[in-house]
Amino acid sequence: MRFGSYEVTLQTLRAIRFVWLIALVAAAAVTCIPKLAAGQMPDRGTYVFADVNVVPMDSERVIRGVDVVVDAGRIVAVGSGLSTAFPAGATVIDGTGKYLMPGLGEMHGHLPTAVSDAEDSLFLYLAGGATTVRGMQGHPSQLQIRERVRSGELLGPRMWLAAPSLSGNSAPDAPTAERLVREAKAVGYDLLKVHEGLSAEAYAAIVATATELELPWGGHVSQFVGVRGALGAGQTTIDHLDDYVEAMQPAGSSAINAEGRERRRLMAMNADPATIPELARATRDAGVAVVPTQMLWETFGGSRDPDVLLARPENRYMPKATIDNWYQRIRTIYRSADREASARESELRQALLKTMYDSGVVVLMGTDAPQVFSVPGFSLHRELPLMVESGMTPYEVLRTGTVNVARHLGIEDRAGTVAVGIYADLLLLEDNPLEDITAVANNAGVMIDGRRITPDVIADRLEAIAEKYDQE
């Protein structure tokens, strides 16, 4: 059976027991959904996004004025106009003039380490549009949190969990590194997080054992391995574009033996941008994906005024002590930063990002939330425009958080696009994100695993979170 240019099998429709109507009922309006208080779960029922503009992300296009039917957590039908008959009892969501796109991935996020603290943090990710989070600072309690989300007991994004960080401290030698990798696999973590300080021997043990166990590893680049060593080993992801500016140093660079902020300043000033195309090709050829976290690194590099950061409205959703700590930390960096070096480092990173994308490197969206002034979910709204400033188009940027994420996680047949059979992890936007990337910040509701979170619910929960921290 075909609806416009879409095909839906009759067996699929019968399987979910659709009761077909002859035509749309003009009086069909958005079914009222009870307000969702903390601890409550929205219904995982049958929904219809009616007369909505779809941004499918399978190509750079908008499919206008179609109906998208969701049941049991999946998209089950997409049809044009009055050709689609709605199933009886479905919740009809008026999509007129709005845009429906896949939810976004946060591929370098951090999750709570206490089950009691999880609820608000997970909701923030969803409210900001992150329906998938790759947690990059593992803790045993996160395994329990993930299971509660999967079972429908707790509302949250889909989670891929890294084991506790492997660093020079936690894995000081090869035998310890191998043991920790095997333990991570046995416990059920999805990947390994590698950090600075790993010796070449410990890193080699991680690579060998992770390869044997088919366990991905990613994160930082150890100074004892370097970018080229990580590329040669096939590190799954290099996050923060870590160590790439170091890899741009010419022979005899004065930055090599420097330390601290002086090292960072000299690295930026001495870097040779002519090396960027070759580094991009090497990354592509190695099959290594990158998670840039551009905004965070500009903040750490002293490019962002702390008073401007302090004025961000989403700071209300974090504890006051956390915000104050962030402010004091960045103010210290900002006051001591060399403005010329900070600007040059940002330019190098932006040029590297654009060249990598154009060269075919798999770029994955990530912000390192919650880090300094990176509030979960909302930090995506800060990262997206900055990626566009690198020269990428809005569509290219959105691919890094949708199609690319699904492919990287091996779930392309279930996620990353708006199509029949795909997870109902969706953002309903007021405006077209392909024309203006900031449209992602103006959502008209979020759906995760077929559970609809309305704008009113989002506003109420966010206000409740803010009020809780206002009382501290």
The 8 nearest C-alpha neighbors of each residue, nearest first, counted from 0:
[[1, 7, 8, 6, 9, 2, 5, 10],
 [2, 0, 6, 5, 7, 3, 4, 78],
 [3, 1, 78, 5, 79, 4, 6, 82],
 [2, 4, 79, 5, 1, 78, 82, 6],
 [3, 5, 2, 1, 6, 78, 79, 77],
 [6, 4, 2, 3, 1, 77, 78, 7],
 [5, 7, 1, 0, 2, 8, 4, 77],
 [6, 8, 0, 76, 1, 9, 5, 11],
 [9, 7, 10, 11, 0, 6, 12, 1],
 [8, 10, 12, 11, 13, 0, 7, 14],
 [9, 11, 13, 8, 12, 14, 7, 15],
 [12, 10, 14, 8, 9, 13, 15, 7],
 [11, 13, 9, 14, 10, 15, 17, 16],
 [14, 12, 16, 10, 15, 11, 17, 9],
 [15, 13, 11, 16, 12, 10, 17, 9],
 [14, 16, 13, 12, 17, 11, 70, 71],
 [17, 15, 13, 14, 18, 12, 86, 11],
 [16, 18, 86, 15, 19, 12, 13, 87],
 [17, 19, 86, 87, 16, 20, 85, 13],
 [20, 18, 84, 86, 17, 85, 21, 87],
 [19, 21, 84, 22, 85, 18, 86, 23],
 [22, 20, 84, 19, 23, 85, 24, 83],
 [23, 21, 20, 84, 24, 81, 82, 83],
 [24, 22, 25, 84, 81, 85, 21, 20],
 [23, 25, 26, 27, 22, 20, 21, 85],
 [26, 24, 27, 23, 28, 22, 81, 49],
 [25, 27, 24, 28, 23, 29, 91, 30],
 [28, 26, 24, 25, 29, 91, 23, 30],
 [29, 27, 30, 26, 91, 93, 92, 25],
 [28, 30, 92, 91, 93, 31, 90, 27],
 [31, 29, 90, 91, 28, 32, 92, 27],
 [30, 32, 29, 33, 90, 28, 34, 91],
 [31, 33, 30, 34, 453, 41, 35, 29],
 [34, 32, 35, 31, 41, 456, 36, 453],
 [33, 35, 456, 36, 32, 455, 459, 453],
 [36, 34, 456, 39, 33, 37, 41, 40],
 [35, 37, 39, 38, 34, 460, 456, 459],
 [36, 38, 39, 35, 460, 118, 119, 40],
 [37, 39, 36, 40, 153, 118, 154, 35],
 [40, 38, 36, 37, 35, 41, 154, 153],
 [39, 41, 154, 42, 38, 35, 153, 152],
 [42, 40, 450, 451, 43, 39, 35, 452],
 [41, 43, 44, 450, 40, 451, 449, 32],
 [44, 42, 450, 449, 71, 41, 72, 45],
 [45, 43, 42, 70, 71, 46, 449, 450],
 [44, 46, 70, 89, 69, 90, 71, 47],
 [47, 45, 90, 69, 89, 68, 91, 44],
 [46, 48, 68, 91, 67, 49, 92, 90],
 [47, 49, 92, 67, 66, 94, 93, 91],
 [48, 50, 66, 94, 93, 51, 47, 92],
 [51, 49, 64, 65, 95, 66, 94, 80],
 [52, 50, 94, 64, 95, 65, 49, 97],
 [51, 53, 63, 98, 64, 62, 97, 99],
 [54, 52, 99, 62, 61, 98, 55, 51],
 [53, 55, 61, 100, 56, 99, 60, 62],
 [54, 56, 417, 416, 57, 53, 100, 418],
 [57, 55, 58, 416, 54, 59, 398, 402],
 [58, 56, 55, 416, 59, 402, 417, 60],
 [59, 57, 56, 60, 55, 394, 54, 61],
 [58, 60, 394, 56, 57, 61, 433, 54],
 [61, 59, 58, 54, 62, 55, 56, 57],
 [60, 62, 54, 53, 63, 52, 55, 59],
 [63, 61, 53, 52, 54, 60, 64, 65],
 [64, 62, 52, 65, 61, 53, 51, 50],
 [63, 65, 50, 51, 52, 80, 79, 62],
 [66, 64, 79, 50, 51, 80, 78, 63],
 [65, 67, 49, 78, 50, 48, 77, 79],
 [66, 68, 77, 48, 47, 76, 65, 69],
 [69, 67, 47, 76, 75, 46, 74, 77],
 [70, 68, 74, 46, 45, 73, 75, 47],
 [69, 71, 45, 72, 73, 44, 75, 74],
 [72, 70, 73, 44, 43, 449, 45, 69],
 [71, 73, 449, 448, 423, 70, 422, 69],
 [74, 72, 422, 423, 69, 70, 421, 71],
 [73, 75, 69, 419, 420, 421, 423, 68],
 [76, 74, 419, 69, 68, 420, 73, 70],
 [77, 75, 68, 419, 67, 74, 7, 78],
 [76, 78, 67, 66, 68, 5, 419, 65],
 [79, 77, 2, 66, 83, 65, 3, 5],
 [78, 80, 65, 3, 82, 2, 66, 83],
 [79, 81, 65, 82, 64, 50, 83, 78],
 [82, 80, 83, 23, 22, 79, 84, 78],
 [83, 81, 80, 79, 84, 2, 78, 22],
 [82, 84, 78, 81, 85, 79, 80, 66],
 [85, 83, 20, 19, 22, 23, 21, 82],
 [84, 86, 20, 83, 19, 87, 23, 89],
 [87, 85, 17, 18, 19, 89, 88, 84],
 [88, 86, 89, 18, 85, 17, 19, 20],
 [87, 89, 86, 90, 45, 85, 46, 91],
 [90, 88, 45, 46, 87, 86, 91, 47],
 [89, 91, 46, 30, 47, 45, 92, 29],
 [90, 92, 47, 29, 46, 30, 89, 28],
 [93, 91, 29, 48, 47, 49, 94, 90],
 [94, 92, 49, 95, 29, 48, 91, 28],
 [95, 93, 51, 97, 49, 50, 48, 92],
 [94, 96, 50, 51, 97, 93, 49, 64],
 [95, 97, 94, 51, 52, 98, 429, 430],
 [98, 96, 429, 94, 95, 428, 51, 52],
 [99, 97, 52, 428, 53, 427, 431, 51],
 [98, 100, 427, 53, 426, 54, 52, 428],
 [101, 99, 54, 426, 425, 55, 53, 417],
 [102, 100, 425, 416, 415, 426, 417, 424],
 [101, 103, 425, 130, 424, 426, 128, 129],
 [104, 102, 129, 400, 401, 130, 128, 101],
 [103, 105, 131, 400, 129, 106, 132, 130],
 [106, 104, 132, 365, 107, 108, 364, 129],
 [107, 105, 365, 133, 132, 104, 364, 108],
 [106, 108, 365, 367, 105, 133, 135, 366],
 [109, 107, 367, 134, 368, 133, 105, 135],
 [108, 110, 134, 135, 136, 368, 369, 367],
 [109, 111, 134, 112, 108, 141, 120, 136],
 [112, 110, 117, 113, 116, 109, 114, 141],
 [111, 113, 140, 138, 141, 110, 114, 116],
 [114, 112, 115, 116, 111, 140, 117, 141],
 [113, 115, 117, 116, 144, 140, 112, 111],
 [114, 116, 113, 117, 118, 111, 112, 119],
 [117, 115, 113, 114, 118, 111, 119, 120],
 [118, 116, 114, 120, 111, 115, 119, 121],
 [117, 119, 121, 120, 116, 122, 115, 153],
 [120, 118, 122, 121, 117, 123, 116, 464],
 [119, 121, 123, 122, 117, 118, 124, 375],
 [122, 120, 155, 124, 118, 123, 119, 117],
 [121, 123, 119, 125, 124, 120, 126, 155],
 [124, 122, 126, 120, 125, 121, 375, 376],
 [123, 125, 376, 375, 129, 121, 127, 122],
 [124, 126, 128, 129, 122, 127, 123, 130],
 [127, 125, 123, 128, 124, 122, 457, 376],
 [126, 128, 376, 377, 125, 124, 129, 123],
 [127, 129, 125, 126, 102, 103, 376, 130],
 [130, 128, 103, 125, 124, 104, 131, 376],
 [129, 131, 156, 102, 125, 103, 128, 157],
 [132, 130, 157, 104, 156, 129, 158, 105],
 [133, 131, 105, 158, 106, 104, 134, 108],
 [132, 134, 159, 106, 158, 107, 108, 160],
 [133, 135, 160, 109, 108, 161, 110, 132],
 [136, 134, 161, 109, 107, 108, 137, 133],
 [137, 135, 163, 109, 134, 161, 164, 138],
 [136, 138, 163, 162, 161, 135, 160, 164],
 [137, 139, 140, 141, 163, 112, 162, 136],
 [140, 138, 141, 142, 137, 143, 112, 162],
 [141, 139, 143, 142, 138, 112, 113, 144],
 [142, 140, 144, 143, 139, 138, 145, 112],
 [141, 143, 145, 140, 144, 139, 146, 138],
 [142, 144, 146, 141, 140, 145, 147, 139],
 [145, 143, 141, 147, 146, 142, 114, 148],
 [146, 144, 142, 148, 143, 147, 141, 149],
 [145, 147, 149, 143, 148, 144, 150, 142],
 [146, 148, 152, 144, 150, 153, 145, 149],
 [149, 147, 153, 145, 151, 146, 150, 154],
 [148, 150, 146, 147, 151, 145, 152, 157],
 [151, 149, 147, 148, 152, 146, 153, 145],
 [152, 150, 148, 149, 153, 147, 154, 40],
 [151, 153, 147, 150, 148, 154, 40, 149],
 [154, 152, 148, 147, 151, 155, 40, 38],
 [155, 153, 148, 40, 151, 152, 122, 121],
 [154, 156, 121, 148, 122, 153, 157, 125],
 [157, 155, 130, 131, 158, 125, 132, 121],
 [156, 158, 131, 130, 132, 155, 159, 148],
 [157, 159, 132, 133, 131, 156, 160, 145],
 [158, 160, 133, 189, 134, 132, 161, 157],
 [161, 159, 134, 189, 188, 133, 158, 137],
 [160, 162, 190, 191, 137, 135, 192, 188],
 [161, 163, 137, 191, 188, 183, 164, 192],
 [164, 162, 137, 136, 138, 161, 165, 192],
 [165, 163, 192, 193, 166, 162, 136, 194],
 [164, 166, 193, 169, 170, 194, 192, 163],
 [167, 165, 194, 197, 168, 169, 170, 196],
 [166, 168, 196, 197, 171, 170, 169, 198],
 [167, 169, 166, 171, 170, 196, 165, 197],
 [168, 170, 166, 165, 167, 171, 164, 176],
 [171, 169, 176, 167, 175, 166, 172, 168],
 [172, 170, 167, 168, 169, 201, 175, 197],
 [173, 171, 201, 175, 170, 174, 176, 200],
 [172, 174, 201, 176, 204, 175, 200, 177],
 [175, 173, 177, 176, 172, 178, 204, 201],
 [176, 174, 178, 170, 177, 173, 172, 179],
 [175, 177, 170, 173, 179, 174, 178, 201],
 [178, 176, 180, 174, 175, 179, 204, 205],
 [179, 177, 175, 181, 176, 180, 182, 174],
 [180, 178, 182, 176, 181, 177, 183, 175],
 [179, 181, 183, 177, 182, 178, 176, 184],
 [182, 180, 184, 178, 183, 179, 185, 177],
 [181, 183, 179, 185, 184, 180, 186, 178],
 [184, 182, 180, 186, 181, 185, 188, 162],
 [183, 185, 181, 187, 182, 186, 188, 180],
 [184, 186, 182, 183, 187, 181, 188, 180],
 [185, 187, 183, 184, 182, 188, 139, 181],
 [188, 186, 184, 185, 183, 189, 142, 182],
 [187, 189, 160, 162, 183, 190, 161, 184],
 [188, 190, 160, 161, 159, 187, 214, 191],
 [191, 189, 161, 215, 216, 214, 188, 162],
 [190, 192, 216, 161, 162, 215, 217, 193],
 [191, 193, 164, 217, 218, 161, 216, 165],
 [194, 192, 165, 218, 219, 217, 164, 166],
 [193, 195, 166, 219, 165, 221, 220, 218],
 [196, 194, 221, 197, 166, 220, 219, 222],
 [195, 197, 167, 221, 166, 198, 194, 222],
 [198, 196, 167, 166, 221, 195, 202, 201],
 [197, 199, 201, 200, 223, 202, 196, 167],
 [198, 200, 202, 201, 223, 224, 203, 197],
 [201, 199, 203, 198, 202, 173, 204, 172],
 [202, 200, 173, 172, 204, 198, 203, 199],
 [201, 203, 205, 199, 204, 200, 197, 198],
 [202, 204, 206, 200, 205, 201, 199, 207],
 [205, 203, 201, 207, 173, 202, 206, 177],
 [206, 204, 202, 208, 203, 207, 209, 177],
 [207, 205, 203, 209, 204, 208, 210, 202],
 [206, 208, 204, 210, 205, 209, 203, 211],
 [209, 207, 211, 205, 210, 206, 204, 177],
 [210, 208, 214, 212, 206, 211, 207, 213],
 [209, 211, 213, 207, 208, 212, 206, 214],
 [210, 212, 208, 209, 213, 207, 214, 206],
 [211, 213, 209, 214, 210, 208, 184, 181],
 [214, 212, 210, 211, 209, 215, 208, 184],
 [213, 215, 209, 212, 190, 210, 216, 189],
 [216, 214, 190, 235, 191, 213, 209, 217],
 [217, 215, 191, 235, 190, 192, 234, 214],
 [216, 218, 236, 235, 192, 193, 237, 234],
 [217, 219, 238, 237, 193, 192, 236, 194],
 [218, 220, 194, 193, 238, 241, 237, 195],
 [221, 219, 195, 241, 225, 242, 194, 222],
 [220, 222, 195, 223, 224, 196, 197, 225],
 [221, 223, 225, 224, 195, 220, 196, 197],
 [224, 222, 221, 199, 198, 225, 197, 196],
 [223, 225, 228, 221, 222, 199, 229, 220],
 [226, 224, 228, 222, 227, 220, 221, 223],
 [227, 225, 229, 228, 242, 230, 243, 220],
 [226, 228, 230, 229, 225, 231, 224, 246],
 [227, 229, 231, 224, 225, 230, 226, 232],
 [228, 230, 226, 232, 227, 231, 234, 225],
 [231, 229, 227, 233, 232, 228, 285, 226],
 [230, 232, 228, 229, 233, 227, 285, 234],
 [231, 233, 229, 230, 234, 228, 206, 203],
 [232, 234, 230, 231, 285, 235, 287, 229],
 [235, 233, 229, 236, 232, 217, 216, 230],
 [234, 236, 217, 216, 287, 215, 233, 288],
 [237, 235, 217, 288, 289, 287, 234, 238],
 [236, 238, 289, 218, 217, 219, 240, 290],
 [237, 239, 290, 218, 240, 289, 219, 291],
 [240, 238, 291, 241, 292, 290, 237, 293],
 [241, 239, 291, 238, 243, 237, 242, 289],
 [240, 242, 239, 243, 219, 238, 220, 237],
 [243, 241, 245, 244, 226, 246, 220, 240],
 [244, 242, 246, 245, 241, 240, 226, 247],
 [245, 243, 247, 246, 242, 270, 266, 267],
 [244, 246, 242, 243, 247, 248, 266, 270],
 [245, 247, 243, 244, 248, 242, 226, 225],
 [248, 246, 270, 244, 271, 245, 274, 243],
 [249, 247, 270, 246, 245, 252, 271, 269],
 [248, 250, 252, 251, 247, 271, 270, 269],
 [251, 249, 252, 248, 253, 255, 247, 269],
 [250, 252, 249, 253, 255, 248, 254, 256],
 [253, 251, 254, 249, 250, 255, 248, 269],
 [252, 254, 255, 251, 256, 265, 257, 269],
 [255, 253, 265, 257, 262, 252, 266, 256],
 [254, 256, 253, 257, 252, 262, 251, 266],
 [255, 257, 254, 253, 258, 262, 252, 251],
 [258, 256, 262, 254, 255, 261, 253, 259],
 [259, 257, 262, 261, 260, 256, 263, 254],
 [260, 258, 262, 261, 263, 257, 264, 265],
 [261, 259, 263, 262, 264, 258, 336, 265],
 [262, 260, 264, 263, 259, 258, 265, 257],
 [261, 263, 257, 258, 265, 254, 260, 259],
 [262, 264, 260, 266, 261, 265, 267, 259],
 [265, 263, 261, 267, 262, 266, 340, 260],
 [264, 266, 254, 268, 262, 267, 263, 269],
 [265, 267, 263, 254, 269, 264, 268, 270],
 [268, 266, 344, 264, 265, 270, 269, 340],
 [267, 269, 265, 266, 270, 340, 264, 343],
 [270, 268, 266, 267, 265, 248, 271, 252],
 [271, 269, 248, 247, 267, 268, 266, 272],
 [270, 272, 247, 273, 274, 248, 269, 249],
 [273, 271, 274, 275, 270, 347, 247, 350],
 [272, 274, 271, 275, 276, 277, 247, 270],
 [273, 275, 272, 277, 276, 247, 271, 278],
 [274, 276, 278, 272, 277, 273, 351, 279],
 [277, 275, 279, 278, 274, 280, 354, 273],
 [276, 278, 280, 279, 275, 274, 281, 273],
 [279, 277, 281, 275, 280, 276, 282, 274],
 [278, 280, 355, 276, 282, 277, 281, 275],
 [281, 279, 283, 277, 282, 278, 284, 276],
 [280, 282, 278, 284, 279, 283, 285, 277],
 [283, 281, 279, 285, 280, 284, 287, 278],
 [284, 282, 360, 280, 286, 285, 281, 359],
 [283, 285, 281, 286, 282, 280, 287, 360],
 [284, 286, 282, 283, 287, 230, 233, 281],
 [287, 285, 283, 284, 282, 288, 233, 360],
 [286, 288, 235, 285, 236, 282, 234, 233],
 [289, 287, 236, 361, 362, 235, 360, 237],
 [288, 290, 237, 362, 236, 238, 291, 363],
 [289, 291, 238, 363, 365, 239, 364, 362],
 [290, 292, 239, 240, 293, 238, 289, 365],
 [293, 291, 366, 239, 365, 295, 294, 290],
 [294, 292, 296, 291, 295, 297, 382, 239],
 [295, 293, 297, 296, 382, 292, 298, 381],
 [294, 296, 298, 297, 293, 292, 299, 366],
 [295, 297, 299, 298, 293, 294, 300, 292],
 [298, 296, 300, 294, 302, 295, 299, 293],
 [297, 299, 295, 303, 296, 300, 301, 302],
 [300, 298, 296, 297, 301, 295, 329, 332],
 [301, 299, 297, 298, 302, 341, 296, 336],
 [300, 302, 333, 336, 298, 299, 332, 303],
 [303, 301, 297, 341, 298, 300, 342, 304],
 [304, 302, 298, 301, 305, 297, 333, 308],
 [303, 305, 307, 306, 308, 302, 333, 301],
 [306, 304, 308, 307, 330, 329, 309, 326],
 [305, 307, 309, 308, 304, 310, 326, 330],
 [308, 306, 310, 309, 305, 304, 311, 303],
 [309, 307, 305, 306, 310, 311, 304, 372],
 [308, 310, 306, 307, 311, 305, 326, 314],
 [311, 309, 307, 308, 312, 306, 314, 305],
 [310, 312, 309, 308, 313, 314, 307, 372],
 [313, 311, 314, 310, 315, 309, 316, 308],
 [314, 312, 315, 311, 316, 374, 377, 317],
 [313, 315, 316, 312, 317, 311, 374, 322],
 [316, 314, 465, 313, 317, 312, 468, 318],
 [317, 315, 465, 314, 313, 464, 318, 461],
 [316, 318, 315, 314, 319, 321, 322, 468],
 [319, 317, 321, 468, 320, 322, 316, 315],
 [318, 320, 322, 321, 323, 317, 468, 471],
 [321, 319, 323, 318, 322, 324, 317, 325],
 [320, 322, 324, 318, 319, 323, 325, 317],
 [323, 321, 325, 319, 324, 320, 326, 318],
 [322, 324, 326, 320, 325, 321, 319, 327],
 [325, 323, 321, 327, 322, 326, 328, 320],
 [326, 324, 322, 328, 371, 323, 327, 329],
 [325, 327, 323, 329, 328, 324, 330, 305],
 [326, 328, 330, 324, 325, 329, 323, 331],
 [327, 329, 325, 331, 326, 330, 324, 332],
 [330, 328, 332, 331, 326, 327, 333, 305],
 [329, 331, 333, 327, 332, 305, 328, 326],
 [330, 332, 329, 334, 328, 333, 327, 335],
 [333, 331, 329, 330, 335, 301, 334, 336],
 [332, 334, 301, 330, 336, 335, 331, 329],
 [335, 333, 331, 332, 336, 330, 301, 329],
 [334, 336, 332, 333, 331, 337, 301, 330],
 [337, 335, 333, 301, 334, 332, 338, 341],
 [336, 338, 340, 339, 341, 335, 264, 301],
 [339, 337, 341, 340, 336, 342, 302, 301],
 [338, 340, 342, 341, 337, 343, 268, 344],
 [339, 341, 343, 337, 342, 264, 338, 267],
 [342, 340, 338, 344, 343, 339, 302, 300],
 [343, 341, 345, 339, 340, 344, 338, 346],
 [342, 344, 346, 340, 345, 341, 267, 347],
 [343, 345, 267, 347, 341, 346, 342, 340],
 [346, 344, 348, 342, 343, 347, 349, 297],
 [347, 345, 343, 349, 344, 348, 350, 342],
 [348, 346, 344, 350, 345, 349, 351, 343],
 [347, 349, 351, 345, 350, 346, 352, 344],
 [350, 348, 389, 352, 346, 351, 347, 345],
 [349, 351, 347, 353, 348, 352, 346, 354],
 [350, 352, 348, 354, 349, 353, 355, 275],
 [353, 351, 349, 355, 350, 354, 348, 356],
 [354, 352, 356, 350, 355, 351, 389, 357],
 [355, 353, 357, 351, 356, 352, 358, 350],
 [354, 356, 279, 358, 352, 360, 353, 357],
 [355, 357, 353, 360, 359, 358, 354, 352],
 [356, 358, 354, 355, 359, 353, 360, 352],
 [359, 357, 355, 356, 360, 354, 280, 279],
 [360, 358, 356, 357, 283, 361, 355, 280],
 [359, 361, 283, 355, 356, 358, 362, 288],
 [360, 362, 288, 359, 289, 363, 403, 356],
 [361, 363, 289, 399, 288, 360, 290, 356],
 [364, 362, 399, 290, 289, 400, 404, 403],
 [363, 365, 400, 399, 106, 290, 105, 104],
 [364, 366, 106, 105, 107, 292, 290, 367],
 [365, 367, 292, 368, 107, 378, 379, 295],
 [368, 366, 108, 107, 370, 369, 365, 292],
 [369, 367, 370, 373, 108, 375, 366, 374],
 [368, 370, 373, 374, 375, 367, 109, 371],
 [369, 371, 368, 373, 367, 372, 374, 295],
 [370, 372, 325, 373, 369, 295, 329, 298],
 [373, 371, 374, 370, 308, 325, 314, 322],
 [374, 372, 378, 368, 370, 369, 371, 375],
 [373, 375, 369, 378, 377, 368, 372, 376],
 [376, 374, 124, 368, 369, 377, 123, 378],
 [377, 375, 124, 127, 378, 129, 123, 379],
 [376, 378, 127, 379, 380, 374, 375, 313],
 [377, 379, 373, 381, 380, 374, 376, 375],
 [380, 378, 382, 377, 381, 376, 383, 366],
 [379, 381, 378, 377, 382, 383, 440, 437],
 [382, 380, 378, 379, 383, 384, 385, 294],
 [381, 383, 379, 385, 380, 294, 384, 386],
 [382, 384, 386, 385, 380, 381, 379, 387],
 [385, 383, 387, 386, 382, 388, 381, 436],
 [386, 384, 388, 382, 387, 383, 389, 381],
 [385, 387, 389, 383, 388, 384, 382, 391],
 [386, 388, 391, 384, 389, 385, 390, 392],
 [387, 389, 385, 390, 386, 384, 391, 349],
 [388, 390, 349, 386, 387, 391, 353, 350],
 [391, 389, 388, 387, 353, 392, 386, 349],
 [392, 390, 387, 389, 395, 396, 353, 386],
 [391, 393, 395, 394, 387, 396, 390, 433],
 [394, 392, 396, 433, 395, 436, 397, 387],
 [395, 393, 397, 392, 396, 433, 398, 59],
 [396, 394, 392, 398, 393, 397, 391, 399],
 [395, 397, 393, 399, 398, 394, 392, 391],
 [396, 398, 394, 399, 400, 395, 393, 401],
 [399, 397, 401, 395, 402, 400, 396, 403],
 [400, 398, 363, 403, 364, 397, 396, 362],
 [399, 401, 104, 103, 364, 398, 397, 404],
 [402, 400, 415, 398, 404, 103, 403, 399],
 [403, 401, 415, 398, 405, 404, 406, 416],
 [404, 402, 399, 406, 405, 401, 398, 407],
 [403, 405, 407, 401, 406, 402, 400, 408],
 [406, 404, 411, 410, 402, 415, 408, 403],
 [407, 405, 411, 409, 403, 408, 404, 410],
 [406, 408, 404, 409, 405, 403, 410, 411],
 [409, 407, 405, 406, 410, 404, 411, 403],
 [408, 410, 406, 407, 411, 405, 412, 404],
 [411, 409, 405, 413, 412, 408, 414, 406],
 [410, 412, 405, 406, 414, 413, 409, 415],
 [413, 411, 410, 414, 421, 420, 405, 409],
 [414, 412, 421, 410, 411, 422, 420, 415],
 [413, 415, 411, 421, 405, 422, 416, 410],
 [414, 416, 401, 402, 405, 101, 411, 404],
 [417, 415, 55, 56, 101, 414, 418, 57],
 [416, 418, 55, 101, 100, 421, 56, 415],
 [419, 417, 421, 416, 420, 74, 55, 77],
 [418, 420, 74, 75, 421, 76, 77, 417],
 [421, 419, 74, 73, 75, 418, 413, 422],
 [420, 422, 413, 414, 74, 73, 419, 418],
 [423, 421, 73, 424, 413, 414, 72, 448],
 [422, 424, 73, 449, 448, 72, 74, 425],
 [425, 423, 447, 446, 102, 448, 422, 101],
 [424, 426, 101, 102, 446, 100, 423, 445],
 [427, 425, 445, 100, 102, 99, 101, 428],
 [426, 428, 99, 443, 444, 98, 442, 445],
 [429, 427, 442, 98, 443, 430, 97, 441],
 [428, 430, 97, 442, 441, 443, 98, 427],
 [431, 429, 438, 428, 97, 432, 98, 441],
 [430, 432, 433, 434, 98, 438, 435, 429],
 [433, 431, 436, 435, 438, 434, 439, 430],
 [434, 432, 393, 431, 394, 435, 436, 59],
 [433, 435, 432, 431, 436, 393, 430, 438],
 [436, 434, 432, 437, 433, 438, 431, 393],
 [435, 437, 432, 438, 393, 439, 433, 384],
 [438, 436, 439, 435, 440, 384, 432, 380],
 [439, 437, 432, 441, 436, 440, 430, 435],
 [440, 438, 437, 441, 442, 432, 436, 428],
 [439, 441, 438, 437, 380, 442, 127, 377],
 [442, 440, 438, 439, 428, 429, 443, 437],
 [441, 443, 428, 444, 427, 440, 429, 439],
 [444, 442, 427, 428, 454, 429, 441, 453],
 [443, 445, 453, 454, 427, 442, 452, 426],
 [444, 446, 426, 452, 425, 451, 427, 447],
 [447, 445, 451, 425, 424, 450, 449, 452],
 [446, 448, 424, 450, 449, 423, 130, 425],
 [449, 447, 72, 423, 424, 450, 422, 446],
 [448, 450, 72, 423, 447, 43, 446, 451],
 [451, 449, 43, 447, 446, 41, 448, 42],
 [450, 452, 446, 445, 453, 41, 449, 447],
 [453, 451, 445, 444, 446, 456, 450, 457],
 [452, 454, 444, 456, 455, 451, 457, 445],
 [455, 453, 444, 457, 456, 443, 458, 452],
 [456, 454, 458, 453, 457, 459, 34, 452],
 [455, 457, 459, 453, 454, 458, 35, 34],
 [456, 458, 454, 460, 455, 459, 461, 126],
 [457, 459, 455, 461, 456, 460, 462, 454],
 [460, 458, 456, 462, 461, 457, 455, 463],
 [461, 459, 463, 457, 462, 458, 456, 464],
 [462, 460, 464, 458, 463, 459, 457, 465],
 [461, 463, 465, 459, 460, 464, 466, 458],
 [462, 464, 460, 466, 461, 465, 459, 467],
 [465, 463, 461, 467, 462, 466, 316, 460],
 [466, 464, 316, 462, 315, 468, 467, 463],
 [467, 465, 469, 463, 468, 464, 462, 470],
 [466, 468, 464, 465, 469, 470, 463, 471],
 [467, 469, 471, 470, 465, 318, 466, 319],
 [470, 468, 466, 467, 471, 465, 319, 315],
 [471, 469, 468, 467, 466, 465, 319, 318],
 [470, 468, 469, 467, 319, 318, 320, 466]]
